[in-house]
């Protein structure tokens, strides 16, 4: 019996424009209506097959005579990596899973952008009993595959899902070899896409505030003296937040490691770097965002700084206020500027506190404090071309938008 590497036949078809493969047999569940936000990235491929192991037979010609062994080679393994990876991505998107955009950026890791999951596949078994055309561009027959899928959580640092996926495909008519293999691999992938346990991994965390549980936070202590005499102590509560597109500011609330900042500071990042005035830094996880109100909540392992007190009474126009932040980055972290409450505004149906306390690039997300050191608002933006006009989000509305309840 002569020996044939299926790779020799597939090298031609691998360059052909892909077309929709035959429909998979498993009933995959479409999750488009759930608006899932967790993402996955195909990261690892392994094969349990020997590189000289026969994986079936292919017959050639009109009568499928002259059968030849199909040998699993390095080239065939590389081909399978491409096909499984592409089919996993295409099938995920078609079923409503969000696409991980970071894989299209060479700087994804430096920007703090990573998928929620890494996906790994191990090829456990593969068998062909097929008939091919002399030029090996088309196949008919049957094939089976067994893949082990593992889902690794970047947040939990462990494998959260594993399943052995068995797929089969059969075609009496000759179809393009690449379409044949795509249908085979999709039949295996749909075992996972029809598994509630797999889908549930994407449902665990809702990063926007809709339908999230309330978070109770204990208010920090009010200063015994004015901010003029306690400004140094307050500086440790305000941090620099390094997001995907630059840096901003943030501040600790409560005693459980929560930091409030702007949504435009964290962007779409799942994790950010938190830097303190003393120079050390820790990582933080973005757990909630409200893009409409431009606020975000970051969770750190512990609250290592002084917790600011949140003011519960209304502000008064003309009262003295202080803005703390990191204008132009961490080099100027802990900068304090003084001003007054200039006005209370409603812009696009949203409430703002206007102040002449200076806001520069990097101040976004920092606190606006009253004379007693209590937080009254969150810095959002200055007005381009107009010095002395800064807009701040009332702190109560910021906390409400993030589902936080002050105790």
N, C-alpha and C positions, 0 to 999 in steps of 0.2 A: 504494500500500500504506500503510495507516495505521500509525502508530507507537505502541507501548505500552511503558510502563515496567513491568517485572515487579514492581517495588517496590510499585506500586499494588495488585497482587493479593496480595502477600505481607504488606502491612501488617496485613491482617485476620488472616491465619493466624499471624503472629508472636505474637499475643496469646492464641492458643489453647493449652490445656494440652498439653504434648508427650506423645506416646505412642511406644512402641518402633517404630522405623523398620524397613523391610524389611532382611533380613540382608545385610551386605556380602558381596561376591563373593570378595575376597582372604581367605586363611586366616591370620588374625592368631594370634600365639603367646601363649597365656596364661602369665604368669610368676608366678602367685600362689604356687606352691610354692617359689619361690626366695627369698622374704622380702626383696625388694630394698628398699633404704633411700634411694636417691637420689631426689630430687624435681625436678619441672620445673614452670615457670610460664609460661603463655601471655602474652607481653609485646609482640609486635610484629606488625603487619599492614600489608602494602603491596599495592597493586594495580598491575599493569603495563598494565591496560586503561584506555583513554580513557573519560572520563565520558559521552561521547556515542556510544560504540561499540556497534553492534548485536551481540548475543550469541545470536541465534537467532530462532525464531518460535513464536508460540502461536496455535493455532486455537481458536475458541470455538463453543459450541453442540453439538448432538447429532452433527452430521456434521463437526465441526472445520473449518467453513468460515470465511470472513472472517479469514484469517490476518493476523497483525499482527507487526511487528518488535518484538523485545524489546531495549530500550536499557539499557545499563549506566549507572545513575545513582548519585549520591552516596547516595541512600536505599538502593538495592540493595547498595551496597558496605558500608554500616553494618549492614545485615541480615546479610550474609555474615560479617562480623567476629563477630557474636554467635553465629551458628550454628556456625562453624568452632571458635571458642573453647569453646563448650559441648560440642560433640561430641568435641573433643580431650580435655577433662577427663573427661567421662563414659566415653569409650571407654578411657582410661588406667586409671581406677579399676576398670572392669569386667574388665580384663585383668590386674589384680593389681599395677599400679604404685601406689606410695604417693601419697596426696594431699598436696599442699603446703598445710599448715594456715595458714601465714603470710599467705596472700592474704585470709584472713578477719579479720585484725587490722590496724587502721589504724596501729599502731605497730610493725609487723614490722621495718622497717629500723632503727628506734631500738633495738629489742631485739636487734639482731644476727642476726635470723632471715631467711634468704634461701634460696630454692630452689637446688639444685645447678646447675640449668640454666635459662636463659631460652629460650623457644621462639618462633621467628618464622616467619611464613608470608608468601609472596608469591604472589598470584593471577596465574598466567601465561596461562591460557586458560579460557574458560567457554562452553559452547554448549548451547542448548536446542532441541529439536524436540518440542513438547508440545501437548497438547490440554487445554483447561481448561473448567470449568463457567462459566456466565455470571457467577456471583458470584466466580469465581476462587479458590474455596476448595479445589478438588481438581484434580489433574493426572494425565494418563497420557502415555505417550510415552517418549522417551529424552533423556538429557543426559550431558554429559561435562565433566570439570574437570581442570585441571592446576595443582598447587600446588607451590611449592618450600618445603621445610621446612628450617630451619636450627636447630641445637642449639648454643647458646653456653654454655660452661662458665664459671661465676662464679669457680671456683678457678683455672683456667688462663688466664682472660682471653682466650679465643679461641674460634672456631667449631670444634667437634670432630666435627660430623656435618652433612652436607647431602645432600638427595636430592630429585629431582623426582618428585612423586607424581601418577600419572594414575589417575583414577577414572571409572567409567561406571555409569549406572543406567538400567534400563528397566522399565516397568510397563505391561502391557496394560490393567489395570484402573485406574480413577481412584482415587487415594488423596489424603489431605490434602497440601496443597502443602508444608507444613513437613516432613512425614515424607518426602516425595519428595526434598527438598533434603538432609535429614539422611542418607538412604541414599546419596545421591550423594557427599557429603563423607566419609562413613565409608568408602566404597569406596576413596577416595584415601588416607585416613589409615591404613588397614590395610596399605597398601604398606610404610609405615614399621614398623608393629607386627608385620609378618612378616619384617622385615629383621634378621638376626643382628647386623649392624654397629650398628644403632640400639640394640638391646637390650644389647649389650656395653658401651655407654656407661654404663649403669646398674649394671653389674657390677664396675666397676673397683675401688672402695674399699669394704671392709666395715668399718664404724666400730665395731661390737662386736668383741670379741676372738676369737670363735670362728673357727677356720680362718684366722687371720692369721699371717703370717710373724713369727718372733721378731726383736726389735730388740736388737742388742748395744750396750751402753753402757759406756763407760770410767768407772770410779769416780773421783770427785774426790779431791783430796789431803786427808789428815787434818791438822788444825791442829797446828802445832808447839807451841802453848801452849794453855791452857785457854780456854774460851769467854768467860770474864770479861775476858780481855785481847784478844779478837778479835771481839767481838760486832758492832762496826761493820762489819768486813769481811763478816760473814755476812749482814748486812741486805740487801746488794745481790743476794743469791741468792733472796730471797723477794719475790714480786710480788703486786700486787692484780689479780685476775681479774674483769673486768666481764662478767657473763653476762646472759641475758635477763630474769631475775627479781631481779637485785640483784648484789652483789659478794661475792667470797670471796678466798681466798688461794691461792698456789701456789708451787712452788719448782723450780729448775732441777736436772736430773739429767743426767749425761754432758756431752759437749762438742758436741752436734749440735742444740742449740736446743730440747730437749724439756722441757716443764713438766708436773709432776704436780699434780693438784688433785682435787676431788670431782666426781662426775658431777652431783650436784644443783646445783652452782655453774654449770656450763655448760648444763644443761638439754638442749634439742633444738637449740641453736644450732650452726651449722657453723663460725662464726668468733666470736671474742671479742676484747676489748681488754685488752692487758697493760700495766699501769702500774707504773713503778719508783718507788722512794722519792725519787729525784731530781726527779720531776715529769714526765719524758718518757714517751711511750707508743708501743707498736707493736701491730700486729695479730697474732693467732695463730689457727691453724686447729685445730679439734678433730678429731683423727685417729683416736682410739680411745676407747671408753667401756666400762665394765662396770657397768651399773646395779645388779646384784645385790651388788657389793662397794662401790658408790658411789665409784668412781675414774674419772678421765678423763685423757687424755694430749693435750697441746696442743703443736703444732709452730710455732716461730717461725723467722724467716729465719736467725737466728744466735744463738748464746749470748753475750749481752753482759754476763753477770754471772758471779760466782764460782760454780763448780759445787760443790755440797755433797758431802761424803763419806757414803756409805751404810754404816752399821754392819752387820757380818756376824755378830757374836756375839749370843747371847740377852741380853735385858734382865734386870735384877735388881730385885726389889721393894725399894723404899727408896732407890734411887739417884736422884741429883739430875738433873732434866731442865729444858729450857727450850722454851717454845712461842713461835714467832714468827709474826706474821700481821697482818692489817688489820682489827681489830675495829671494826665500825660504819663500814666504808668506808675510802677512801684517805686521809681526813684523819688517821687514826690508823695509817697503814701503818708497818711496822717496829716495832710494839709487841712487846716481849719480856717474857714472864712466867715466873717460876720456880716449880718445884714438885718433886714426887718421883713415882716410879712407885708408885702405891697398890696396884695389883693387876693380875693378868692374868685376863681374863674370857672366857667363851664365852657369847655371846648369839645365840639363833636359829641355832645351829651355826656361828657365825662368831667368830673370835678378835679380841679387843680388848685394848688396853693402857689401863688406867684411871690417870688422873693428876689431881692437884689443881691443876695448872697451868691458869690461867683460860682458858676458851673462851667467846667471845662471838660474836654475829652478825658475820660477816665473817672470822672465824678459820678457817672451814671450808676445808680443802685445804692449810693451812699445815703446816710440818714441826714435829715434836717432836724436839729434839736432846738428846744426852747432854752431860756436862760437857766432852767433848772436841770438841763441835761436829759430831758425826756424827748423821745422821738415823736415828731408830729407829722413827718412826711418822708417820702422816698424820692431822691433826686432822679429826674428823668432826662431833661434836656434843657439846654440854653436856647435862646432864639438867635439864629444865624444873623450876624451883622448888627445885633443890638446888645450892647453890653449892659449889665445890670438887670437883665430880665431872665429869670430862671423858672422853670415849671417843675413842681413837685407833686407826687401822688400822695393824697392823704393816707396816712399809715393805716387807719382803720379799713379803708377801702382796699388797700394792698393785702392786708391780712384776710379780709373777707374773700377776696378773689382767689386766695390760695387755700381756702378752707380751714383757716386757723382761728381758734377761739381763745381769746385772752381770759385767763382765770385770775 
